[in-house]
């Protein structure tokens, strides 16, 4: 879970810097991390659901930031 949290922080930081190629790279990494989390937490659905909720919120935040930036331009 710590790896996912770090990934989320890195994505937010990259977006804040306007480093969209890094955001894309981290998005690809997120897929790999989520696959690993699913595999490791098959017997712990509560932990997996929390991780998915965190990822969902992260993407909602990223989309909001993108919309805000698009309105400025």
N, C-alpha and C positions, 0 to 999 in steps of 0.2 A: 504494500500500500504506500510505503514511503516513496518508492520509485514513481508511482502515479502522481503523488503530491508534488514531487520535484518537477515532473514533466509539466504539470499544470502551471506551476510557478514560472517555468522557463517559457511556456507558450505566452503567458500574459506579459512577461518581460519583453519578449521578441515583438509582440504586437505593439506594445507601448513605444518601442524604438522604431517601429515601422519596418522591421526586418521580416518581410513577408515570405521570403524564401526559407528563412529559419522556421517560421510558423508552419509552413507546408511540410518541412522536414520533420518537425516535432509531431505534426498530425499523423504522418506515416508511422512514426515511432509509437504513437499512442495506440494504434491498431495492434501492434506487436505486444505492447504491455498489457492491453486488455485481454488479448488471447491467453497470455500467461496467467493473468489473474483468474480468468474463468477456469482454466485447468487446475490451478492450485486451490481454488475455493469451491469446487463442486460440492463438497460436503458441508460447506458453510454458506448457505444461500444468503443469510443476513449480511455477512461481510461483503459479498459480491453485490448485493442490491445497493448497499451504501456506496460502494465504489462507483457503480453505474450512475447513481444519483449525483455524485460529485462530478463525474465527467459530463453529465447532462448540463449541470449548472455552469461548468467551465465553458462549454460551447455556447450556451445562452449568453454568457458574459462576453465572449469573444465576438459573437454576432452583433451584440449591442454596440460594442466598441467600433466594429467595422461600420455599422450604420451611422454612428456619430461622426466618424472620420469622413465618410462619404458625403455627409451633409455639409461639412466644412469646405470640401473641395469644390 
